[in-house]
């Protein structure tokens, strides 16, 4: 009888460990994620080596395997810092700031952009420097890096689908970093695509 009870306790411990592993994998995939920032496109806000906490379910239920939302319950807002999935324009995930959410117009004048996200330099893009306005279609966002000099963002490749946003950055370590420093490669790294 005592042997049966001990055996039941061992199976119970094994089940607890397996359940904890399954819950952790589901939480990382669907709810919360940690990424290590490698690029400099968000300097001075977020620098290389920074660990960022990303809320994957901030805008909906993101399905990593399908790389799309099963259900969306919120829209990103100008000023939100978001994690974008890899696309044809970006070889890796990237952290950027939402400048405008479509449908909307971005006003362009004298090398500056104006939208609900405030003001930003137009960068090297000749099409943005000409002035006038730029339309951001519905279900798309115009994203920018805080470091215009090195950031590859919507100023270069245009508005991106909201479906490419995999989560909202909630927290990031504000530790000291050096510009130009390299961090170790990690599958959880978010490259700011600034090369």
N, C-alpha and C positions, 0 to 999 in steps of 0.2 A: 504494500500500500504506500509506504514511504517512497519507494522507487517511482511509482506512478506520479506522485505529487511532484517530485524533483524533475521528472521528465516533462511534465506539464509546464513547470516554471521555465525550463530551457526553451521550449517551443514558444512560450509567451515572450521571452526576451528576444528571440530571433524575429518574431513577428513585429515587435516594437521597433527594432533596428530597421527592418525592411520597410515598414510603414513610414518611418522618419525619412529614409532615403527617397522614397516615392514622393512624399509631401515636399521635400526640398527641391527635387527636380521639377515638379509641377509649379512650385512657387517661383523658381528662377525662370522658367519658361513663360509663365503667364502673368505673374504679379510683379515681382521685383527683381532687378538685376544689378550687378556691379560691373562697371567697365573701367578700364585704365585708359586715360587719354594719352595719345602719343604725339599728336600734331600741335601746331602753334596757332591755328586759325582762331581760337577763342581767347588768346592772351590779350589783355591781362586778367580777364575773368576766370578762365580755366586754363591752366598751363599743362605742359607735358608732365606725365607722372602722376597727375591728379587722379584720385579714385572718385568716380561719380556713381551715385545711387540713382537708378532709373526705375520709375514706376511704369511698368509695361501696360497696366490697365487704366492709365489716366484718361485715355480717350476712347477706350473700348476694349474688347477681348481680342488681343492680337494673337494670331496663330502662327508661330514661328515656322512650322513645316510648310504651310501654305503661303507664308509671307504676305498675309493680308488680315484684315479685321473680319471676324465672324459677325460681330455686332459692334457698332460705334454708338457711344452715348454722349460724347462731348467733342467739341472742336478745339483745336489748339488756338491760343490767343496770341496776338502780337506781344512780344516780350518773353514768351515761353522759351526755355532752352530745351531742345528736344534731341533725341537720338534717331538718326535716319538709317534705314537699312541700306545695304549695298545695292547699287543700281547700275545701269549701263554707263552712266556718267561718273560713278564713283566705284572704285574697286573694293572699298571697305566701308564699314559703318562710319558715320560721322556725327559729331555733336555740333549743332548750329542753333542760332537764335531765330525764332519766327519774327519776320519783319512785317508781313502782311498776309492775311487770309482772304482767299477769293470767295465770292466775286468782289473785286475792288480795283481801284486804280492807284498806282504809285506815281506821284508827281516828280518829275525830273527837271532840275534846273541848276545850272552853273556847277556841274560836277557833284551835285548832292541829290539824294532821293528823300522824299517825304512820304510817309505812310502812317498807319495807325501805330506802327512800331517806333515812331520818332523820325530822326534824321540819320542818314548814313551816306558815306561817300560812295560814288558810283563805281569807283575802281577803274580798272583798265579797259572795261567794256566800252567799245566805241558806240554801240547801239544805245547804251544808257546815257552816255555823255551828251548826246545830241539835244536833249531836252524834251519837253512835252510830257507825255505820260506813258505808262506801261500798264496793261491790263493783266490782272491775275484772275484766271478763270475759276469758276466754282470748283470745289473739291481739290483745290491746289493751294500751296503755300509758297511764299517767297521767303527763303531762308538766307541768312547772312552769318558770316563769322565776325567776331568782334575785332579781329586783326585783319583789316581790309588788305593790307600789303601782301599777305601770304595765303589768304583764304580762297579756296575754290568753292563757290556757292552759287546761288541763284543769279547773282550779277553776271556770272559766266554762262551757266547752263539753263537759266530760266526757272520758272516756278516748278515745284515738284508735287506729285500727287500726295494727298494726305495719307494715302495708304502706305507711303514710304516711311511714315513716322512710326517707330516701334515703341516709343515711350517718351515720357517727360522726365527730365533731369530734376530730381528733388533736392538732392544734397551733393556737395562735392567738397573734398578736403581742400582747405585753403592754405595748405602747407607751402613752404618756400620752394620755388622751382627756378631753374636757370634756363633762359632762352637758348635754344639750340641743343639742349641736353637730350640724350636718347634714353629710352626705357627699354626694358626687356620685352621681347615679343610675347604676346599672349593672344589666345583665341578670343578672349574677352576684351581686347583692346579696341578702342574707337579711334580710328585714325581720322584726323581732321582734314584729310585729303588736301594738304597744302603743299604738295611737292609737284 
